[in-house]
Amino acid sequence: MSIVIPVLNTIKRVVGWMVAGLLGWMALLALAQLLSRWIFHSSINWADQHLRQLVLWVGLLGGVLAAAEARHLHMDFAQHLLKGFSHRVTIILIGAFAAGLSLYLAYLSADFINVEREAGVATRGILFGFTIPHWYLEMIFPLGFGLMAIFHLFAPLVPRPPSVTTSESPK
């Protein structure tokens, strides 16, 4: 168990850097598209489709980060109604349910990608004009849901930093 927490923290850090990089790329590409349309009265042919794909990637990777911080699919009633052992058991059960659901979605996504791969659907001109098989771009679905499942399963084990409040309670 001692190796699990550093591995999860490393995955969380890598996913965080991926989200930051993708968001930066999205901002630069959107700005370049805007300036191209405004100044040159033309557009970057592949930019709009590429930005749509990046929204999917950032959304799913953001879900992975939320699961890593135990803020995804969180049932708040357990914190207020239950205390002690029953609270801990409820949190673990909720995490197991969310992990099972995420694993099921990862399985369905992998099945969908197999169908897409067999169909041979390609996305033309998505990145600098290259044609890419569509299932490459959709690999984020099973990857994202699989990582969410892992984090939902192990989130109760990973210590979280205390939440910061902006106002002090009355004394």
C-alpha positions in Angstrom: 0.0 0.0 0.0 3.0 2.3 0.5 3.7 2.4 -3.2 0.1 3.2 -4.2 -0.1 6.8 -2.8 3.1 8.0 -4.5 2.0 6.4 -7.8 -1.5 8.1 -7.5 0.1 11.4 -6.7 2.4 11.1 -9.7 -0.5 10.3 -12.0 -2.5 13.2 -10.6 0.5 15.5 -11.2 0.9 14.3 -14.8 -2.8 14.7 -15.5 -2.7 18.2 -14.0 0.2 19.2 -16.3 -1.7 17.7 -19.2 -4.8 19.8 -18.5 -2.7 22.9 -18.1 -0.9 22.2 -21.3 -4.0 21.4 -23.3 -5.8 24.5 -21.9 -2.8 26.7 -22.9 -2.8 25.1 -26.4 -6.6 25.7 -26.6 -6.2 29.4 -25.7 -3.3 29.9 -28.2 -5.2 28.1 -31.0 -8.4 30.0 -30.3 -6.5 33.3 -30.3 -4.7 32.4 -33.5 -8.0 31.5 -35.1 -9.6 34.7 -34.0 -6.7 36.9 -35.2 -6.6 35.0 -38.5 -10.2 35.6 -39.1 -10.0 39.2 -38.0 -6.8 40.3 -39.7 -6.5 38.0 -42.7 -10.2 37.3 -43.3 -9.5 33.6 -43.4 -9.3 30.8 -40.9 -7.1 27.9 -39.8 -9.0 25.0 -41.5 -8.3 22.4 -38.8 -8.6 24.6 -35.7 -12.3 24.4 -34.9 -12.5 20.6 -35.1 -9.3 20.3 -33.1 -10.6 22.6 -30.4 -13.8 20.5 -30.2 -11.7 17.4 -29.6 -9.6 19.2 -27.0 -12.7 20.2 -25.0 -13.4 16.4 -24.7 -9.9 15.7 -23.5 -9.8 18.6 -21.0 -13.3 17.7 -19.7 -12.4 14.0 -19.1 -9.0 14.8 -17.6 -10.7 17.4 -15.4 -13.0 14.6 -14.2 -9.9 12.5 -13.4 -8.5 15.4 -11.3 -11.8 15.8 -9.5 -11.8 12.1 -8.7 -8.2 12.3 -7.6 -9.2 15.0 -5.1 -12.3 13.1 -4.0 -14.5 15.9 -5.3 -16.2 13.9 -8.1 -19.5 12.1 -7.6 -19.4 13.1 -4.0 -22.4 12.4 -1.8 -22.5 15.2 0.8 -25.2 13.7 3.0 -22.8 11.1 4.4 -20.6 13.8 6.0 -23.5 15.5 7.8 -25.6 12.6 9.0 -23.0 10.0 9.8 -20.0 10.0 12.2 -17.1 7.7 12.9 -17.0 4.2 11.6 -20.4 4.4 9.7 -19.2 7.6 8.0 -16.0 5.9 6.8 -17.9 2.8 5.6 -20.3 5.0 3.7 -17.5 6.9 2.0 -15.8 3.6 1.0 -19.1 2.2 -0.4 -19.8 5.4 -2.4 -16.2 5.2 -3.8 -16.7 1.6 -4.7 -20.0 2.4 -6.5 -18.4 5.3 -8.4 -15.4 3.1 -9.3 -17.7 0.4 -10.6 -19.7 2.9 -12.6 -16.5 4.4 -14.0 -15.1 0.9 -14.9 -18.4 0.1 -16.7 -18.1 3.4 -18.7 -14.5 2.5 -19.5 -15.6 -0.9 -20.8 -18.3 0.6 -22.9 -15.9 3.2 -24.2 -13.4 0.6 -25.2 -16.1 -1.4 -27.0 -17.1 1.8 -28.8 -13.5 2.4 -29.9 -13.3 -1.1 -31.3 -16.4 -0.4 -33.4 -14.9 2.9 -34.6 -11.6 1.2 -35.4 -13.3 -1.5 -37.4 -15.3 1.1 -39.2 -12.1 2.9 -40.2 -13.5 6.4 -39.6 -10.8 9.0 -40.0 -10.8 12.7 -39.0 -9.4 14.7 -41.8 -7.2 17.7 -41.2 -7.6 17.8 -37.4 -4.0 18.7 -36.5 -1.9 20.8 -38.9 -3.8 19.2 -41.7 -3.0 15.6 -40.9 -5.6 12.8 -41.2 -5.9 10.8 -37.9 -8.0 7.7 -37.3 -10.9 8.9 -35.2 -10.5 6.3 -32.5 -7.1 7.7 -31.6 -8.8 10.9 -30.5 -11.4 8.9 -28.6 -8.9 6.9 -26.6 -9.4 9.5 -23.8 -12.8 8.0 -23.0 -11.5 4.6 -21.7 -8.4 6.1 -20.3 -10.2 8.9 -18.5 -12.9 6.6 -17.1 -10.3 4.0 -16.1 -8.3 6.6 -14.2 -11.4 7.9 -12.6 -12.2 4.3 -11.4 -8.8 4.0 -9.9 -9.0 7.3 -8.1 -12.6 6.6 -6.8 -11.4 3.3 -5.5 -8.3 4.7 -3.7 -9.5 8.2 -2.9 -10.4 7.3 0.7 -6.8 6.1 1.3 -5.1 9.2 0.0 -4.7 12.0 2.6 -6.2 15.3 1.5 -4.9 18.6 2.6 -7.3 20.5 4.9 -9.7 22.8 3.0 -9.0 26.5 3.3 -11.9 28.7 4.5 -12.0 32.4 3.6 -13.7 33.6 6.7 -13.2 32.7 10.3 -15.9 31.3 12.4 -17.2 33.4 15.3 -15.5 32.8 18.6 
